[in-house]
């Protein structure tokens, strides 16, 4: 989450490493499946722990303080909860309980003695299966992005879901930043929620479920990805699709869900391990939390993509080190980003699963003990195994994997292109309770399949990411603001502006001169950590407009797409903002789309903008011949802006784009009765 310069940013001190999903408190918000129980029917919850001494876990449903269940678990005695089948109104709700506040849905798990344990939900039906690993206390926060897999298929059961559960009374939650054409279910009305943002009020342990049914509108295919979920008190969310189909025009499907952590617990460095799927089913999904986020793959210095806040990018599977299970991919981002992974249990397109991935760092835990009943998914037997990310400084013989058969032979590691710090393993055909232990940091996931059913889970990371405190002095806006590290006791410092290293900025404080996003990279004890970003804005209003064409040299009749962006880099809000784009003769408008406001050619009424906001207008146009005596033409298109405030223009605008049209080269060829006619302009 961006914070203005002038605020003190408070973060967790880097004093202790934890064990991510291992927690004394867990929440499972309810979810919603499409169709008539076509994603999951049988549903189990698996509880496990590294604790050797037995302890009690109490389970509560919704707002009730009456025990839903109580279990006694230990490392050698993991337990299962078998839930009611199908839409049981606890973990899966019906149409009537979607889009409304619920008091009897969702589960919370508590160890009264403070012992830590894992909670892993698995559900399946005759042809689908899915898994979700609770992130414990690390899942609690106030700002999230709705994540999952774009849902492109044709089956009537395809739907996308966001489940929310409050942890405190007086909680207000707002969903915003989705495609304004998205439509969400309100009880039996599949498009009952159509507002551009939606706010709900929850008391402690109450819940709410958003459903975006894919067949209702094309915006529901992926328009919800990257939407903001913001609350005033800590909440927990789960998200994904029940069911999901990744390929346009086909009816193949599977269930794919997981539980993310809030924005302040994500990072910039990720290692992905490929499952058993094909190029269609194996890819990372990166969701931006800040504008101008560059995505780099396998150590390349040229970004594979640049995304803005709320945008997403699917990294092609061709970047994996091979097409085999266990291949890896190294992805870094210039700014903190959410990382999900679509992967498959088998080669069939309908065996996909979803994992929410933790950033790698040198304080990852050294064991996962244990993943219980790894081959079981709601009462059916899966074939699968584990993925392991391990430090290259750890000898292979120091990494131990066990299942119910005893010690398992470690496979040959795969090196990670672009990183000297990590190596990966994939071990298949495991059974029973699986543990992975090492003398160095590791991250562990699992995958499996049974026929058409695919499943995946991730058991490491998140709460081990150290965070660095920053504070601001000197007025709070540029010029004059000074960003400093609180308790500056690190070995070294390096400041970055918009993801680029600032030469010479190697001290615990930095005085920025330009608006932008800043973070500091610190080192201590051989480990490197990044602070959360802080945004610096000018004291004067500064509105930046840019226009870019997808091609500048075209033929008569070609389409040209213009992308117009407007960004506010001033500290104060902008009001009554309008952008005007009058197309020159020779360019005609075909269609338009906007991220905010309203558009009536030639005026885009943006309205108000806050610091750091970036909005987009896309114009699809066609070039044509306005003068029969013209063989070529050059069209220059300019944009302008007006607003209540005075634009200081501290940052240079780029308001013009020039298109050169060649009318001599025919674009269209028409064939009739064996005779080819070429259309030529004179």
C-alpha positions in Angstrom: 0.0 0.0 0.0 1.3 3.4 -0.9 1.8 5.9 1.9 2.3 9.6 1.5 5.6 11.2 2.6 4.8 12.9 5.8 3.5 9.8 7.5 5.5 7.6 9.9 5.4 4.1 8.5 5.4 1.4 11.2 6.5 -2.1 10.5 7.4 -5.2 12.3 11.0 -5.1 13.5 13.4 -7.7 12.2 13.9 -9.3 15.6 12.5 -12.8 15.0 11.7 -15.3 12.3 8.4 -17.3 12.4 6.9 -20.2 10.6 4.3 -18.6 8.3 1.2 -20.7 8.1 2.2 -22.2 11.5 0.0 -20.2 14.0 -2.0 -20.5 17.2 -5.0 -18.8 15.4 -6.5 -19.4 12.0 -9.6 -18.2 10.1 -11.3 -19.9 7.1 -13.8 -17.4 5.5 -16.7 -19.0 3.6 -16.6 -19.3 -0.2 -19.1 -19.8 -3.0 -19.1 -22.4 -5.8 -20.8 -22.1 -9.2 -23.5 -24.4 -10.4 -25.0 -27.1 -8.3 -22.1 -28.3 -6.1 -20.0 -28.7 -9.2 -16.7 -27.7 -7.6 -16.6 -29.4 -4.2 -18.9 -31.9 -2.4 -16.8 -33.7 0.2 -14.8 -31.3 2.4 -12.1 -32.1 5.0 -9.9 -29.9 7.1 -6.5 -31.2 8.1 -4.7 -30.0 11.2 -1.1 -30.8 11.9 1.8 -29.5 14.1 5.5 -29.9 14.8 4.7 -30.0 18.5 5.5 -33.4 20.1 3.3 -32.8 23.1 -0.5 -33.1 22.5 -2.6 -30.0 22.8 -6.1 -28.8 22.3 -7.5 -26.9 19.3 -11.0 -25.3 19.6 -13.0 -24.7 16.5 -15.8 -22.1 16.3 -18.4 -21.4 13.6 -19.2 -17.9 12.7 -19.9 -15.6 15.6 -20.8 -18.5 18.0 -18.8 -19.0 21.1 -20.1 -22.5 21.3 -17.6 -25.1 20.2 -18.1 -26.4 16.7 -15.4 -29.0 17.4 -12.5 -29.6 19.7 -9.5 -31.7 18.8 -6.3 -32.9 20.4 -3.3 -32.9 18.0 0.5 -33.6 18.1 3.2 -34.2 15.6 2.5 -37.9 15.5 -1.3 -37.4 15.7 -2.6 -35.0 13.1 -6.4 -34.7 12.9 -9.1 -34.3 10.3 -12.5 -32.5 10.5 -15.0 -33.9 8.1 -17.4 -31.2 7.1 -21.0 -31.4 5.9 -21.0 -32.0 2.1 -21.6 -29.5 -0.7 -23.0 -26.1 0.2 -23.0 -26.6 4.0 -23.4 -22.8 4.7 -20.1 -23.0 6.7 -17.3 -23.3 4.2 -19.5 -23.1 1.1 -22.6 -20.9 1.0 -25.6 -21.0 -1.2 -27.0 -18.3 -3.5 -29.2 -16.9 -0.7 -26.2 -16.4 1.6 -24.0 -14.7 -1.0 -23.7 -10.9 -1.0 -25.1 -10.5 2.5 -23.6 -10.3 6.0 -23.4 -13.8 7.6 -23.2 -14.7 11.3 -23.1 -18.5 11.0 -20.5 -19.0 8.2 -16.8 -19.4 8.4 -14.5 -21.1 10.9 -11.9 -20.0 13.4 -9.3 -22.3 15.0 -7.7 -21.4 18.4 -5.1 -23.2 20.5 -5.8 -21.9 24.1 -2.3 -22.8 25.1 -0.7 -20.8 22.3 0.7 -23.8 20.5 1.2 -23.4 16.7 -0.4 -25.6 14.1 -1.3 -25.8 10.4 -4.8 -25.7 8.9 -5.2 -27.1 5.4 -8.7 -27.2 3.7 -9.2 -29.7 0.9 -12.4 -30.2 -1.0 -13.4 -32.4 -4.0 -16.2 -33.7 -6.1 -16.5 -36.4 -8.8 -14.2 -34.5 -11.1 -12.7 -31.5 -9.2 -10.5 -30.9 -6.2 -8.9 -28.0 -4.4 -6.8 -27.0 -1.4 -6.3 -23.9 0.7 -3.7 -23.4 3.4 -4.6 -20.9 6.1 -1.9 -18.3 6.7 -2.8 -18.0 10.4 -2.2 -14.6 12.1 -0.2 -13.6 9.0 -3.4 -13.5 7.0 -4.8 -10.7 9.2 -4.6 -7.2 7.7 -6.4 -4.2 6.3 -5.3 -4.0 2.6 -5.4 -6.9 0.2 -5.7 -7.5 -3.6 -8.3 -10.0 -4.9 -6.3 -12.6 -6.7 -6.8 -15.8 -8.7 -6.7 -17.2 -12.2 -8.4 -15.5 -15.2 -11.5 -17.6 -15.9 -11.8 -17.8 -19.6 -13.8 -21.0 -20.3 -17.4 -21.8 -21.2 -18.7 -24.1 -18.6 -21.8 -22.9 -16.7 -20.1 -23.6 -13.3 -17.3 -21.1 -13.7 -17.3 -18.5 -11.0 -14.8 -16.3 -9.1 -15.1 -15.7 -5.3 -13.9 -13.6 -2.5 -14.6 -14.6 1.1 -14.1 -12.0 3.9 -14.1 -12.6 7.7 -13.8 -9.9 10.3 -11.7 -10.3 13.4 -13.0 -7.2 15.4 -16.3 -5.4 16.0 -17.0 -2.2 14.0 -15.2 -3.4 10.9 -15.9 -1.6 7.6 -14.7 -3.2 4.4 -14.7 -1.7 0.9 -14.2 -3.5 -2.3 -13.0 -1.2 -5.1 -10.7 -0.9 -8.1 -12.4 -3.7 -10.2 -13.6 -3.3 -13.7 -16.7 -1.2 -13.4 -18.6 -3.6 -15.7 -18.1 -6.4 -13.1 -21.4 -7.7 -11.6 -21.6 -9.5 -8.2 -24.3 -11.8 -6.8 -26.8 -10.5 -4.3 -28.7 -13.6 -3.1 -30.7 -15.0 -6.0 -29.8 -12.0 -8.2 -26.6 -12.9 -10.0 -26.0 -9.3 -10.9 -27.5 -7.7 -7.8 -24.3 -5.7 -7.0 -23.2 -3.4 -9.9 -21.8 -0.3 -8.1 -18.2 0.7 -8.9 -17.3 0.2 -5.2 -19.1 -1.6 -2.4 -18.9 -1.2 1.4 -20.0 -3.7 4.1 -20.1 -3.4 7.9 -19.1 -6.5 9.9 -18.8 -7.4 13.6 -16.2 -9.8 14.9 -16.3 -13.2 13.2 -19.0 -12.1 10.8 -18.4 -12.8 7.1 -19.3 -11.8 3.6 -18.9 -13.5 0.2 -18.6 -11.8 -3.2 -19.3 -13.9 -6.3 -18.5 -12.9 -9.9 -20.2 -15.4 -12.1 -18.3 -15.6 -15.3 -21.2 -16.2 -17.7 -23.0 -13.1 -16.5 -20.6 -10.6 -18.1 -17.2 -10.7 -19.8 -15.8 -8.3 -17.2 -16.2 -11.1 -14.7 -13.6 -13.2 -16.5 -10.7 -11.2 -15.0 -12.0 -7.7 -14.1 -11.9 -8.5 -10.4 -8.2 -9.5 -10.3 -6.3 -6.8 -8.5 -9.3 -5.2 -6.9 -8.6 -3.5 -3.5 -10.1 -5.0 -0.3 -9.5 -2.3 2.3 -10.8 -2.3 5.9 -10.4 -0.2 9.1 -9.7 -3.3 11.3 -7.9 -6.6 10.5 -9.8 -9.0 8.3 -8.9 -12.3 6.6 -9.8 -13.1 3.0 -9.8 -16.2 0.8 -10.1 -16.0 -3.0 -9.9 -17.8 -6.3 -12.3 -19.7 -8.5 -14.8 -22.5 -8.0 -14.6 -23.5 -10.8 -11.9 -22.2 -13.1 -11.2 -22.8 -16.8 -8.0 -21.3 -18.2 -8.6 -21.7 -21.9 -11.0 -19.6 -24.0 -13.8 -21.6 -25.7 -13.5 -24.8 -23.8 -15.5 -26.4 -21.0 -12.6 -28.0 -19.0 -12.6 -26.8 -15.4 -11.2 -27.3 -11.9 -11.4 -25.7 -8.5 -8.5 -23.3 -7.5 -8.5 -21.3 -4.3 -6.0 -20.0 -1.7 -5.6 -17.5 1.2 -3.4 -14.5 0.7 -1.7 -12.2 3.2 -2.1 -8.3 3.3 0.0 -6.1 1.1 2.6 -5.2 3.8 3.7 -8.8 4.0 4.5 -9.4 0.3 7.8 -8.8 -1.5 9.8 -8.5 -4.7 11.6 -11.8 -5.1 9.9 -15.1 -6.0 10.9 -18.6 -7.0 8.2 -20.8 -8.8 8.4 -24.6 -9.2 6.6 -26.1 -12.1 4.0 -28.8 -11.6 3.0 -31.7 -13.9 1.1 -29.6 -16.4 1.6 -28.2 -19.9 2.4 -24.7 -21.2 -1.3 -23.9 -20.8 -1.6 -24.8 -17.2 1.8 -23.7 -15.7 2.3 -20.0 -15.2 2.8 -17.4 -12.4 0.4 -14.5 -12.0 1.9 -11.2 -10.8 -0.5 -8.5 -9.4 0.8 -5.0 -9.0 0.3 -2.9 -5.9 2.0 0.2 -7.3 2.2 2.0 -10.6 5.1 1.3 -13.0 6.1 -2.0 -11.5 8.7 -3.8 -13.7 8.6 -7.6 -13.8 12.0 -9.4 -14.4 12.4 -13.1 -15.2 15.5 -15.3 -14.6 17.8 -12.4 -13.9 17.2 -10.6 -17.2 17.7 -6.8 -16.8 15.0 -6.0 -19.4 11.5 -6.3 -17.9 9.1 -8.8 -19.4 6.3 -6.5 -18.5 5.4 -3.3 -16.7 2.2 -3.1 -14.7 0.3 -0.6 -12.7 -1.5 -0.8 -9.4 -4.2 -3.4 -9.7 -3.0 -4.8 -13.1 -1.9 -8.4 -13.5 0.5 -10.2 -15.8 0.7 -13.9 -16.6 4.4 -14.9 -17.0 4.6 -17.4 -19.9 5.5 -20.9 -19.0 8.3 -20.8 -21.6 10.4 -19.0 -18.9 10.5 -22.2 -16.8 13.9 -23.9 -16.9 12.3 -26.8 -18.7 8.9 -28.3 -19.6 9.3 -31.0 -16.9 7.8 -31.2 -13.4 10.2 -29.5 -11.0 11.5 -26.9 -13.4 11.8 -23.5 -11.9 11.4 -19.8 -12.7 12.9 -16.8 -10.9 10.7 -13.6 -10.9 11.6 -10.3 -9.3 9.6 -7.0 -9.4 10.8 -3.5 -9.0 8.0 -2.9 -6.4 6.2 -5.2 -4.0 3.7 -7.4 -5.9 1.4 -10.3 -5.2 2.5 -13.6 -6.7 0.1 -16.5 -7.5 0.9 -19.7 -9.4 -1.4 -21.7 -11.6 0.0 -25.3 -11.7 -1.4 -28.7 -12.5 -1.3 -32.1 -10.9 -1.2 -33.9 -14.3 -0.9 -33.0 -18.0 -4.7 -32.8 -18.4 -5.9 -29.2 -18.7 -8.5 -29.8 -16.0 -6.1 -30.7 -13.2 -5.1 -27.2 -12.2 -4.6 -25.7 -8.7 -3.8 -22.3 -7.3 -0.9 -21.4 -4.9 -0.3 -18.1 -3.3 3.5 -17.8 -3.2 5.6 -16.3 -0.5 8.7 -14.2 -1.3 12.0 -15.9 -0.7 14.4 -14.6 1.9 17.2 -15.9 4.0 15.1 -16.1 7.2 12.7 -18.7 5.8 12.1 -21.5 8.3 14.3 -24.6 8.2 11.4 -27.2 8.4 7.8 -28.0 7.5 6.6 -30.6 10.0 4.2 -31.8 8.8 1.9 -31.9 5.7 -0.6 -34.5 6.9 -2.2 -37.1 4.7 -0.6 -35.7 1.6 -2.2 -38.2 -0.7 -5.7 -37.6 0.6 -8.2 -35.0 -0.6 -11.6 -35.3 1.0 -11.5 -39.1 1.1 -9.9 -39.9 -2.3 -6.3 -40.9 -2.9 -4.1 -38.4 -4.9 -0.8 -39.1 -6.7 1.6 -36.3 -6.0 4.6 -34.9 -4.1 6.3 -31.9 -2.8 8.3 -29.0 -4.2 11.2 -27.6 -2.2 13.1 -24.3 -2.5 16.3 -24.5 -0.5 19.4 -22.3 0.1 22.4 -23.1 -2.2 24.6 -22.8 0.9 22.8 -25.9 2.5 24.4 -29.2 1.5 22.0 -31.6 -0.1 22.7 -34.2 2.5 21.4 -31.7 5.2 17.9 -31.7 3.6 15.7 -34.6 4.9 12.3 -35.6 3.5 10.2 -38.3 5.2 6.8 -39.7 4.6 5.0 -42.8 6.0 7.5 -45.0 4.4 10.4 -43.4 6.2 13.3 -41.3 4.7 12.8 -40.4 1.0 15.7 -40.2 -1.4 16.3 -36.5 -2.3 16.3 -35.8 -6.1 19.0 -33.9 -7.9 18.5 -30.1 -7.4 17.7 -27.7 -10.2 19.7 -24.5 -10.3 17.8 -21.2 -10.4 18.7 -19.0 -13.3 19.3 -15.4 -12.2 19.9 -16.3 -8.6 22.9 -17.7 -6.8 21.0 -18.1 -3.5 18.4 -20.8 -4.3 18.0 -24.3 -5.7 14.9 -26.4 -6.1 13.7 -30.0 -5.8 10.6 -31.9 -6.8 9.9 -35.3 -5.1 6.9 -37.3 -6.3 4.8 -40.3 -5.1 4.8 -39.4 -1.4 2.3 -40.9 1.1 1.0 -40.1 4.5 2.4 -37.4 6.7 5.3 -35.6 5.0 8.0 -33.6 6.7 10.9 -31.6 5.2 13.8 -30.5 7.4 17.0 -28.6 6.6 19.9 -26.8 8.2 19.1 -23.8 6.1 16.0 -21.9 4.9 13.4 -23.8 2.8 9.9 -23.2 1.3 7.7 -26.2 0.6 4.6 -26.8 -1.5 2.6 -29.9 -2.6 0.7 -31.0 -5.7 -1.4 -34.0 -6.6 -4.0 -35.4 -8.9 -6.6 -38.1 -9.2 -8.2 -38.5 -12.7 -9.6 -35.1 -13.5 -8.9 -33.7 -10.0 -5.9 -31.5 -9.4 -4.8 -30.1 -6.1 -2.0 -27.8 -4.8 -0.9 -26.2 -1.5 1.9 -24.0 -0.2 3.3 -24.3 3.4 6.1 -21.7 3.8 7.0 -18.0 4.0 5.2 -14.7 4.8 5.9 -14.0 8.4 9.7 -14.4 8.0 10.0 -11.4 5.7 11.7 -8.7 7.9 10.5 -5.2 7.4 12.4 -1.9 7.9 10.8 1.1 9.6 10.9 4.5 7.8 9.9 7.9 9.0 9.7 11.3 7.3 11.0 14.7 8.4 11.3 18.1 6.8 7.7 19.1 5.9 6.2 16.0 4.3 6.3 17.0 0.6 8.9 18.0 -2.0 11.2 19.8 -1.9 12.5 19.4 1.7 11.3 16.0 2.8 13.8 13.7 4.3 13.2 9.9 4.5 15.1 8.1 7.3 15.4 4.6 8.6 14.2 4.2 12.2 16.7 2.5 14.5 19.3 2.5 11.8 21.5 -0.4 13.0 22.1 -2.2 9.7 25.4 -2.9 8.0 24.7 -1.0 4.8 22.0 0.9 2.9 21.0 1.5 -0.7 18.0 3.7 -1.7 15.9 3.1 -4.8 13.6 5.4 -6.7 10.8 3.7 -8.8 12.8 0.4 -8.5 16.0 1.9 -9.8 19.1 2.2 -7.7 19.9 5.9 -6.7 23.7 6.3 -7.2 25.4 7.4 -4.1 22.3 7.1 -1.9 24.0 4.8 0.6 23.2 6.3 4.0 20.4 5.7 6.5 18.6 8.9 5.3 17.8 10.2 1.8 16.5 13.6 0.6 14.4 12.9 -2.6 14.3 15.6 -5.3 11.6 14.0 -7.6 8.2 12.5 -7.0 8.2 8.8 -7.0 8.2 5.6 -4.9 11.2 5.0 -2.7 12.5 2.1 -0.6 15.8 1.3 1.0 17.6 -2.0 0.8 19.5 -2.8 3.9 21.9 -5.7 4.9 22.7 -7.3 8.2 24.5 -10.5 9.0 24.7 -11.5 5.4 21.0 -11.1 4.7 19.4 -8.4 2.5 16.0 -6.8 3.2 13.9 -4.2 1.5 11.7 -1.6 3.3 8.1 -1.2 2.3 7.8 1.6 -0.3 7.0 5.2 0.6 5.7 7.7 -2.0 7.0 11.2 -2.3 4.9 14.0 -3.8 5.4 17.6 -4.7 4.0 20.4 -2.5 2.6 22.0 -5.7 -0.1 20.3 -7.9 1.6 18.3 -10.7 -0.6 16.6 -13.3 1.2 14.4 -15.8 -0.5 13.4 -19.1 0.9 11.0 -21.6 -0.3 9.6 -24.9 1.1 6.5 -26.6 0.1 4.7 -29.8 0.5 1.0 -30.4 1.9 1.8 -33.9 3.1 4.9 -35.6 3.6 3.8 -39.2 0.4 2.4 -40.7 -1.5 1.8 -43.9 -4.8 3.2 -45.0 -7.6 1.4 -43.1 -5.4 0.2 -40.2 -6.5 0.5 -36.6 -4.4 2.5 -34.1 -4.9 2.1 -30.3 -4.0 5.2 -28.2 -3.4 4.8 -24.5 -3.8 8.0 -22.6 -2.7 8.2 -18.9 -3.1 10.9 -16.4 -1.3 10.8 -13.0 -1.3 13.2 -10.0 2.1 13.7 -8.4 1.0 16.6 -6.1 0.4 16.2 -2.4 -3.2 17.6 -2.5 -6.3 16.3 -4.2 -7.2 17.4 -7.8 -10.9 18.2 -8.5 -13.0 18.6 -11.7 -10.3 17.2 -13.9 -11.2 16.9 -17.6 -8.9 15.6 -20.4 -9.7 16.6 -24.0 -8.5 14.6 -27.0 -9.7 15.9 -30.4 -8.7 13.5 -33.1 -7.4 15.0 -36.3 -9.1 14.6 -39.7 -8.1 11.3 -41.0 -8.5 9.4 -37.7 -11.9 8.3 -36.6 -12.9 6.8 -33.3 -14.1 3.2 -33.2 -14.4 2.6 -29.4 -13.2 3.8 -26.0 -12.7 2.5 -22.5 -11.9 4.3 -19.3 -10.7 3.4 -15.8 -12.7 6.1 -14.1 -15.3 8.8 -14.7 -17.1 9.2 -18.0 -16.2 9.8 -21.6 -18.2 11.7 -24.2 -15.9 12.4 -27.2 -13.7 14.4 -27.1 -13.9 15.0 -23.3 -12.9 12.5 -20.6 -14.4 13.7 -17.3 -12.1 12.1 -14.7 -13.4 14.0 -11.7 -11.2 14.0 -8.6 -7.7 12.4 -8.1 -5.6 11.9 -5.1 -1.8 11.7 -4.8 -0.4 8.9 -6.8 -3.6 8.1 -8.7 -3.1 7.0 -12.3 -6.1 6.7 -14.6 -6.3 5.4 -18.2 -8.3 6.1 -21.3 -8.0 3.8 -24.3 -9.1 4.9 -27.8 -9.4 2.5 -30.6 -9.3 4.4 -33.9 -9.0 3.8 -37.7 -7.0 5.9 -40.1 -8.5 6.8 -43.5 -7.9 8.9 -46.6 -9.5 12.4 -46.3 -7.9 13.7 -49.6 -8.0 11.8 -52.8 -4.7 13.5 -54.0 -2.8 12.4 -50.9 -0.4 9.4 -51.1 1.0 9.8 -47.5 -0.2 11.7 -44.5 1.1 12.7 -41.1 -1.4 13.1 -38.3 -0.4 14.6 -35.0 -2.8 14.2 -32.1 -2.6 16.3 -29.0 -4.3 16.0 -25.6 -4.9 18.7 -23.0 -6.2 18.8 -19.4 -8.1 21.3 -17.2 -9.0 21.2 -13.5 -9.8 23.5 -10.6 -6.1 23.7 -9.6 -3.1 25.2 -11.4 -0.8 22.5 -12.9 2.7 23.3 -12.0 4.1 21.1 -14.8 7.1 20.2 -12.6 7.1 16.8 -14.5 7.2 17.1 -18.3 4.0 15.9 -20.1 4.1 13.8 -23.3 0.7 14.9 -24.8 1.3 14.3 -28.5 1.5 11.2 -30.8 2.3 11.3 -34.5 0.9 8.8 -37.0 2.4 8.4 -40.5 0.0 6.8 -43.0 1.0 5.2 -46.3 -1.9 5.3 -48.8 0.1 3.7 -51.7 0.4 0.3 -50.1 -2.9 -1.5 -50.3 -4.2 -3.0 -47.0 -7.3 -4.8 -48.3 -7.3 -7.6 -50.9 -10.7 -8.9 -52.1 -10.9 -12.2 -54.1 -14.1 -12.9 -56.2 -14.6 -15.8 -58.7 -10.9 -16.4 -59.1 -10.1 -12.8 -59.8 -8.0 -10.9 -57.3 -8.9 -7.2 -56.9 -6.4 -5.0 -55.0 -7.9 -1.9 -53.5 -5.5 1.0 -54.1 -5.9 4.6 -53.0 -5.1 7.4 -55.4 
